[in-house]
Amino acid sequence: MELTLILGANGSGKSAFAETLAVEKSGKRYYIAAMQPQSEDDHRRIEKHRAQRAGKDFETIELAADVSRARIEKKSVVLLEDVSNLLANRMFETDGDALTDTLNDILALSEKCASLIAVSISGLDETEYSGETAEYIRALNILNDELGKKADAVYIMQDGKAKKVPAVGGELT
């Protein structure tokens, strides 16, 4: 099991970089889509990502939660798009400890495949928001940091380029 975490702002090239990493690995490729589209912009983003994946032999699995229940082959490569959507789906649609449940779900998924490439949004500052949004950003930043501690490799997208950063310790967000 290998865990790679890719972080960056919206539109930073995280997905394209993650797909490149996935294609370079051997094994059946799965793309787990966690977004539940809420707007026309969400639908456009989904179509953009579908077009971007065309011809790369990904089998798409749509799961808004409980990604560890995905039926995948043991020696497969899984691209999880993305951690921030998965957390939001749990926080705003289910009861329980969304942060812990999401972390455990992702780690359980990573045990089912040869390589998990998890994509997440970073760089958000909870102090710029209030209420549920600030709580979500705080949880996302913690989740990213916890995944980074477990990851074999962590990349942060900056200026359209991936920068590999230490995977253990320190705050990633």
C-alpha positions in Angstrom: 0.0 0.0 0.0 1.3 3.4 -1.0 -0.4 6.7 -0.2 0.3 9.9 -2.1 -1.4 13.2 -1.1 -1.7 16.0 -3.6 -2.7 19.4 -2.2 -3.4 22.8 -3.8 -5.9 25.5 -4.5 -8.9 25.1 -6.9 -7.6 25.2 -10.4 -4.0 24.6 -9.5 -3.6 21.4 -11.6 -3.9 18.9 -8.8 -6.2 16.6 -10.8 -4.0 16.6 -13.9 -0.9 15.9 -11.9 -2.7 13.1 -9.9 -3.8 11.5 -13.2 -0.2 11.6 -14.5 1.0 9.8 -11.4 -1.7 7.2 -11.7 -1.0 6.5 -15.3 2.7 6.0 -14.6 1.8 3.2 -12.1 1.0 -0.4 -13.1 -2.3 -1.9 -12.2 -6.0 -1.4 -12.9 -6.9 2.3 -12.5 -10.0 3.5 -10.6 -11.2 7.1 -10.2 -13.4 7.6 -7.1 -15.5 10.7 -7.6 -16.8 12.1 -4.3 -18.4 15.3 -5.5 -22.1 15.7 -5.2 -22.8 18.5 -7.7 -24.8 21.4 -6.3 -24.4 24.0 -9.1 -23.9 24.4 -12.8 -20.2 25.2 -12.0 -19.9 21.8 -10.3 -21.3 20.1 -13.4 -18.8 22.0 -15.6 -16.0 20.9 -13.3 -17.1 17.3 -13.5 -17.3 17.4 -17.3 -13.8 19.0 -17.4 -12.4 16.2 -15.3 -14.1 13.5 -17.4 -12.7 14.9 -20.5 -9.3 15.2 -18.9 -9.4 11.5 -17.9 -10.6 10.3 -21.4 -8.3 7.6 -22.8 -6.5 7.0 -19.6 -8.3 3.8 -18.7 -9.8 4.8 -15.4 -12.9 3.0 -14.2 -15.0 5.7 -12.5 -16.8 4.9 -9.2 -19.1 7.6 -7.7 -19.2 7.5 -3.9 -20.1 10.5 -1.8 -19.0 8.7 1.4 -17.8 5.3 2.6 -15.1 5.1 -0.2 -13.6 2.1 1.6 -16.5 0.0 0.4 -15.5 0.5 -3.3 -15.1 -2.8 -5.1 -11.6 -2.6 -6.4 -8.8 -5.0 -7.2 -6.1 -5.5 -4.6 -3.2 -4.5 -6.9 -4.9 -1.4 -8.3 -4.2 2.3 -8.5 -6.9 4.5 -7.0 -7.3 8.2 -7.5 -9.6 9.8 -4.9 -11.1 13.1 -6.1 -11.3 14.6 -3.6 -10.8 14.6 0.1 -12.4 18.0 0.6 -15.7 16.8 -1.0 -15.6 13.6 1.0 -15.3 15.5 4.2 -18.0 18.0 3.3 -20.4 15.2 2.4 -19.9 13.7 5.8 -20.0 17.0 7.8 -23.1 18.4 6.3 -25.1 15.2 5.5 -24.4 12.7 8.3 -24.1 12.5 12.1 -20.9 11.5 13.9 -17.3 12.6 13.9 -16.9 13.6 10.3 -13.1 14.2 10.6 -12.3 10.9 12.2 -14.7 9.0 10.0 -13.3 10.5 6.8 -9.7 9.8 7.9 -10.5 6.2 8.8 -12.5 5.7 5.6 -9.6 7.0 3.4 -7.0 4.9 5.3 -9.2 1.8 5.0 -9.4 2.4 1.2 -5.6 2.7 1.1 -5.3 -0.8 2.6 -7.4 -2.2 -0.3 -5.2 -1.1 -3.2 -1.5 -1.0 -4.2 -1.5 2.8 -4.6 -3.9 5.5 -3.4 -3.5 9.0 -4.8 -5.7 11.4 -2.7 -6.3 14.9 -4.0 -7.4 17.7 -1.6 -7.8 21.5 -1.4 -5.3 23.4 0.7 -4.4 26.9 1.5 -7.8 27.9 3.1 -7.7 30.1 6.2 -10.5 29.3 8.7 -10.1 32.8 10.2 -11.5 34.3 7.0 -14.9 32.6 7.6 -17.3 31.9 10.4 -19.8 29.3 11.6 -20.0 26.0 9.7 -17.7 27.1 6.9 -14.9 27.9 9.4 -15.5 24.6 11.2 -15.3 22.8 7.8 -12.0 24.5 6.8 -10.5 23.8 10.3 -11.4 20.1 9.9 -10.1 19.9 6.3 -6.8 21.4 7.4 -6.5 18.9 10.2 -7.5 16.0 7.8 -4.9 17.1 5.3 -2.2 17.2 8.0 -3.2 13.8 9.3 -3.1 12.3 5.8 0.2 13.9 5.2 1.6 12.2 8.3 0.5 8.8 6.9 1.5 9.5 3.3 4.5 8.1 1.5 4.7 11.2 -0.7 3.1 14.6 -0.4 3.0 17.2 -3.2 1.8 20.8 -3.1 0.8 22.4 -6.4 2.3 25.9 -6.8 2.2 27.9 -10.0 1.0 24.9 -11.9 3.9 22.8 -10.8 4.1 20.0 -8.2 6.5 20.5 -5.3 7.3 17.5 -3.3 7.3 18.3 0.5 8.3 16.2 3.5 5.5 13.7 4.2 5.9 13.5 8.0 5.4 16.3 10.6 4.7 19.9 10.2 1.5 21.5 8.9 0.8 21.1 5.3 -2.1 23.5 4.9 
